[in-house]
Amino acid sequence: MYVLVDLRTGGLELVGLDDTDHLSVKTIGGRRGDGTDGGLGAPVAALGLRGAGRVEPGGDAPIPQPAVIHLAREASSKEGRDVSPAWLGSFQAMIELASENGWIAGDGAIRAHIDWQG
């Protein structure tokens, strides 16, 4: 699954809810270093405004676990359903794997790579 950040509007949504094997951030509507905001400003603003994370200088985005769950609830609601206990279990398994591989920040946020879609 991934957090889609629309750099034109600052909108966020969780896409691919049922794919709990990984978490990344994808951007649309701009490129890193395209001159519109110095590269990182737009995803920083979009994630920060929604309390959904931050962007590190190296370009990764630690996303707080509660923010992922909140975005999952929003995505599920759009589909007319709720986040299931099975999804929460799969999400927890993803967190455990991420922790084993060093992808959890000191504050418990999940380190997600940013994929600049342009």
C-alpha angles and dihedrals in degrees: 000000000000142000107240112212115195103208091196096059106015088239121154132198136164111239128192093025094177093056102086094160092096145359127218139155120241124191130206129187100041146024134241107269094011089137097245095107109352091275106277101046099087098052089041090055095043095048094041096049091056094041087242100130145286138261120246121217090254090058102255119126118218104210117198112239093233089054091055090050091048091050089047090054090050091049092047091048090055087056092049096250141094130242105274127225086242091058091048089051092050090047090052090051088052090052091051092051091046090051092051089053097046095252095126117091122225090263092053096258119142113245107232127187116232116232109199106214097177 
